[in-house]
Amino acid sequence: MMSVYGRSCESEENPSHTNHWFALAVRSNHEKAVSAALRSRGFEEFLPLCTVRRKWADRYKSLQLPLFPGYVFCHFPLFSRIAVLATPGVACVIGRGSTPEPVSETEILNIQRVVTSEFPIHPCEFIATGQRAVITSGALEGVEGIVQKVKGNLRLVMSIDLLRRSVAVEIETERVKSVGGAAEDVKSLDTGYSSHLSGRFSQNATCS
């Protein structure tokens, strides 16, 4: 069962001094402000953004919007969580049960690489299962995710399982192969997959 860890259930027993990536739930439309505030307090933060074109009256404008609305990622040891929670706009730290749970380092690294590569990336439905593939060449070599065909195009879907949120980037068939297989396996992939739409938090989650 998913839960969140907030101010009312803080504990300083057995603090960990190892840095981990955690997902912070933040006030709506305050992701950039929270990210800047964490950075000013000396914390390593990560706010992945995507470019979206929006129409304004007589023109279009490109906006940088969060890939995971309502969340900011922060790298810190558990004993620093009180300082993190004291940051304006931070509601709680996401976790399972009664304690915060780190986000997979691999999941964060994959999304960091795609964001910094300037490849177009966008949010998509959360994908629970599917054919796993890895990019074999180019700037994203080694990035792994679930491969999917949409309207004849191939895309690689990467997820933050703790949040049940996914993002996707379009890729060329020649630059990807199935995990443990060959490129030919991807060309003949089954387009069926299991997906779940995510809400504000994961299923049965509350913010205490």
N, C-alpha and C positions, 0 to 999 in steps of 0.2 A: 504494500500500500504506500502510495506517495503522500508525503506531507511536506510542510515547510517549517522552518525553524526561525522563530522571530524573537522579539524582545522579551516576551513573557516566559520563555522557556530557556533562557540562557544558563549555561553552567560552565564554571571554570575548572571542573574536576578533570584531571588527567589531560591537560591541554597538549595538542600536537604542535611540534615546532617545524613540521615539514610543510612546505608550500604546496598547495593544490589549487586547481581551478574550480571555482564554485560559481553557480548561477544565482544571481541576485534578482529577486522580483522588485521592480521599482515602480514609482508612480507613472501613470499613463502620460505619454508624451514628454517624459523627463529623462529619457535614456541618455541623451547627449550631456545634459546638465550633471547627471549623476556620474557619468564617465569622467567628465572634467574635474568634478569634486574629488573623486577617488584618486585621480592622478595627482592633484594638488596636495593630497595628503600622503603621497609617497607610495601608493598601491599600484601594482601593475594591473591594468584593466584592459578589457577587450570588448569593443562594441562593433561587431560586424555590420557594415552598411551595404545597401544596394542602391543603384541609380534607378529612379522611377520618373517617367515623363508624365506631367500633369497639365491639363489645359486650364489656363487662366484667361478668362474673357476672350481676348483676341489673339492669344499666343500660347505656346507651350513652354513649360519650364521644367528643367531637370532638377530633381530633389534627391538628396541623400537620406534614405530612410532605413531604420533598423531592420535587419534580416529577421530578428527575433523580437518583435514588439513586446515591450513590458519587461525585458530582461537585459542585464548587463553582466558580463563575466568578469570575475576578479580572482587574482592569484594571491593567496595569502595563507598563513598557517592558522589553524583553528583558534589559537589563543588570541588572535587579533580580531576575532569576529565582532567584539563589542565596538571597537573603533569603526569597523566597516558598517555595522548597523546604525551607528551614530551619524553616518553621512546623510545629509539631507536628501530625501527622495527615495532612500532604500527602505523597503518594507520588510524583507526577510531574506533568509538564505534557503534555497531549495534543498530538500533532503528526503530521506526515506525513514519512516519510523519517527524517532524522537531526536535525531541528530542530523546535521547537514551531511550531504553526500557529495563527494567531488565529482566533477564532470570528467569523463575520459580524456586523458591528455591527447590521445590519438584523434578523437573527434574534434577537439579544439584546434590541433595542428592542421588537420585537413582543411577546415574552414578558413583558418588564417592564411594558408597557402593560396587558396582560391581567391580570397579577397585581395591579397597583395598582388596577385598575378594580373588583375584587372580583367579577367575573363568575366563575361556577363553571368551573374548569379541571381537567383530569385527564390523566394519562399515557395514551397509546394506542400501537398498533403503529406502527412507523416506516413512513411512506408515501413511496415514491420518486417516483411519478408520479401525475398526476391533474389535474383541472380547477382552475386557479388562479383565485382570486376575491379581491375586496377589499371590506371593510366600508365602506359609503358614508355612514353617519350614526351619531350617538351617541358614547359615550365611546371607542369603539374605531375611530372613523372613520380610514381609511387603513391599518389593519392588514391584511396580506395573508397568504394561505396557500392550502392545497388544500381545496376544499369537498367534503363527503361527506355522503351520506344514510345514516342508521342508524335503522332501525325507524321510518321516516317523519319523523324529526327531522333538521334540517340542522346540521352542525357544521363549524367551520373548524379545520383541522389545521395547526399550525406545527411546524417541525422545527429541530433543531440537526444539520445535515448531518454535521459532523465527528464527532459522537457516534453518528449514526444513531439518534437518539431523537426521538420526536414527542409533542406534547401537543395537546389539543383543547378547544374551547369551543363550546357550543351557541349558535346565532345564529338570527335571524329572516330568512326569505327576503327580506322587503321591505327589509332593511338591507344586502344584499350584491349584488354584480354580478360577472360574470366579468371577469377582467383583459382589457381591450381590447374588452369586449362590453357587453351590457345585462343588466338584472336578469332578463329573460325567459330568457336563456341558462342561468342557474342553476336556474330552475324545471324545466327539462327536462334537467338534467345526467345523464350516464351514471354510475351508481353503481359501476361497475367501477374498480378501482385496483390498483396493484402495491404490495405491502408486504413488509417483512422484519422479523422479530423481532430485536431487538438483544440482544447478550450483555453481559458486563461491560465490554468495550471493543468497538470496531469489529472487523470481520473481520481476522484475522492480526495483531492488536495484542498487544503484550507490554509489560510494565512493567520497564524496566531500571534 
